[in-house]
Amino acid sequence: MGGADQMTAALFALAGTLIGVIGSTMADIIREKRDLRRRNQDELRSICSDLTSQLGRIRRCLFMLQSDPKNEDLWRLVDSAHTEARALYERLLITSELTATQEAARHVTDSAFSMMRARRAQSDDYQAHREEFGEWLEKLYVSVRRELGLRSPTNIYTQSLYNRLDPQSGLPSDNHQGQPIESNPSNASRIAEV
């Protein structure tokens, strides 16, 4: 075997090694990016779950305060839940990639605060703030679900978002019939905004 043949064989061996190293490195980079995306999605899911839990706590306590507006224990729970919701909103700003998610989280948190002020003042504005709260909460769910890559991000059971008590019977009534958002015509314009 001549010197030229050995040189050619060495070059082919070197090229094979380089291709192997580059291929392995690229596979590691792709795997690392996928793992990072999965961790970010898990973090977003956790933050949003915690945020909506605190918002739900505010909503439930405010409902109970309707019949007992001077209950300081409930007011402390509301204030604590709102403080936690605001902190979670700040975490969401760091984690969420979509401006729509960040905007919806901000508005639903602000709406919760407006509901708190209206309930404390025993104002008639409470119901309007409650409606705004439900609308922004719905937008938050859609945006987060879209960011998480769910196949049907707008397919949300909305009865719990808009459920109100009928003052005559005390039983839940639902003006949105608990339909998924995309099948509920009254929600079409709100979905387009998200």
C-alpha positions in Angstrom: 0.0 0.0 0.0 1.5 3.3 -1.1 1.7 6.6 0.8 -1.1 8.0 -1.2 -3.4 5.1 -0.3 -2.5 5.5 3.4 -3.2 9.2 3.2 -6.6 8.6 1.6 -7.5 6.0 4.2 -6.4 8.4 7.0 -8.6 11.2 5.5 -11.6 8.9 5.2 -11.1 7.7 8.8 -10.8 11.3 10.0 -13.9 12.4 8.0 -15.8 9.4 9.4 -14.8 10.4 12.9 -15.8 14.0 12.4 -19.1 13.0 11.0 -19.7 10.8 14.0 -18.7 13.5 16.5 -20.8 16.1 14.7 -23.8 13.8 14.5 -23.5 12.9 18.1 -23.1 16.5 19.2 -26.1 17.6 17.1 -28.3 14.8 18.6 -27.2 16.0 22.1 -28.1 19.6 21.3 -31.5 18.6 19.9 -32.2 16.4 22.9 -31.1 19.2 25.3 -33.4 21.7 23.6 -36.3 19.3 23.7 -35.7 18.6 27.4 -35.5 22.3 28.1 -38.8 22.9 26.3 -40.4 20.2 28.4 -39.1 21.6 31.6 -40.3 25.1 30.6 -43.7 23.7 29.8 -43.8 21.8 33.1 -42.9 25.1 34.9 -45.6 27.0 33.0 -48.2 24.4 33.8 -47.2 24.5 37.5 -47.3 28.3 37.7 -50.6 28.6 35.9 -52.2 25.8 38.0 -51.1 27.6 41.2 -52.2 31.0 39.9 -55.7 29.7 38.9 -56.0 27.9 42.3 -55.3 31.2 44.1 -57.8 33.0 41.8 -60.4 30.4 42.5 -59.7 30.8 46.3 -60.4 34.5 45.9 -63.6 33.9 44.0 -64.9 31.4 46.5 -64.1 33.6 49.5 -65.7 36.6 47.9 -68.8 34.6 47.3 -68.9 33.6 51.0 -68.3 37.3 52.0 -71.5 38.2 50.2 -73.4 36.9 53.2 -70.8 37.8 55.8 -69.0 41.0 54.6 -67.4 41.7 57.9 -65.7 38.3 58.3 -62.1 39.3 58.8 -60.8 35.7 58.6 -62.2 35.4 55.1 -60.7 38.9 54.2 -57.3 37.7 55.3 -57.6 34.6 53.1 -58.6 36.8 50.2 -55.7 39.2 50.7 -53.3 36.3 51.1 -54.5 34.6 48.0 -54.3 37.8 46.0 -50.7 38.4 47.2 -49.8 34.9 46.1 -51.6 35.4 42.8 -49.6 38.6 42.1 -46.3 36.7 42.9 -47.3 33.9 40.5 -48.1 36.4 37.8 -44.5 37.8 38.2 -43.1 34.2 37.8 -45.4 33.7 34.8 -43.8 36.8 33.1 -40.4 35.0 33.3 -41.7 31.7 32.1 -44.3 32.4 29.4 -43.3 33.0 25.9 -46.6 34.4 24.7 -47.6 37.9 25.3 -51.3 36.8 25.2 -50.7 34.6 28.2 -48.9 37.4 30.1 -51.7 39.9 29.3 -54.5 37.5 30.3 -52.7 36.7 33.6 -52.3 40.4 34.3 -55.9 41.2 33.5 -57.4 38.3 35.4 -55.3 39.2 38.5 -56.4 42.9 38.2 -60.0 41.8 37.8 -59.7 39.7 41.0 -58.5 42.8 42.8 -61.4 44.9 41.4 -63.8 42.2 42.6 -62.2 42.4 46.1 -62.6 46.2 46.2 -66.2 46.1 45.0 -67.1 43.3 47.5 -65.4 45.3 50.4 -67.3 48.4 49.4 -70.5 46.3 48.8 -70.7 47.9 45.4 -73.0 47.0 42.6 -69.9 46.9 40.4 -69.0 43.5 41.7 -70.9 41.6 39.0 -69.3 43.6 36.2 -65.9 42.8 37.6 -66.9 39.2 38.0 -67.8 39.0 34.3 -64.5 40.6 33.4 -62.7 38.1 35.6 -64.4 35.2 33.9 -63.6 36.5 30.4 -59.9 37.0 31.2 -59.7 33.7 33.0 -61.0 32.0 29.9 -58.5 33.8 27.7 -55.7 32.8 30.1 -56.7 29.1 29.9 -56.8 29.3 26.1 -53.5 31.0 25.8 -51.7 28.7 28.2 -53.2 25.6 26.6 -52.0 27.0 23.2 -48.5 27.6 24.6 -48.4 24.1 26.0 -49.1 22.8 22.6 -52.4 21.1 23.3 -54.3 20.0 20.2 -57.5 21.8 21.1 -56.5 24.8 23.2 -60.0 26.4 23.0 -61.9 23.3 24.1 -62.6 24.4 27.6 -65.6 23.6 29.8 -66.6 27.1 30.7 -69.5 26.5 33.2 -67.2 26.9 36.1 -65.9 30.2 34.8 -69.3 31.8 34.5 -71.4 29.8 37.0 -73.6 32.1 39.0 -76.1 31.5 41.7 -79.7 32.2 40.8 -81.0 34.5 43.5 -84.5 33.0 43.4 -83.6 29.4 43.8 -80.0 29.4 45.1 -79.2 26.8 42.4 -76.4 27.3 39.9 -77.4 28.7 36.5 -75.2 28.9 33.5 -75.6 31.5 30.8 -73.0 29.8 28.7 -74.5 26.3 28.9 -71.1 24.8 29.7 -70.2 24.5 26.1 -66.7 24.3 24.8 -65.5 27.7 23.7 -65.3 27.0 20.0 -68.9 25.7 19.9 -70.2 28.6 21.9 -71.1 31.4 19.5 -70.9 34.1 22.3 -67.2 33.3 22.7 -66.1 33.5 19.1 -65.0 37.1 19.3 -63.1 36.5 22.5 -61.2 33.6 21.0 -60.1 35.7 18.0 -58.5 38.2 20.5 -56.3 35.5 22.1 
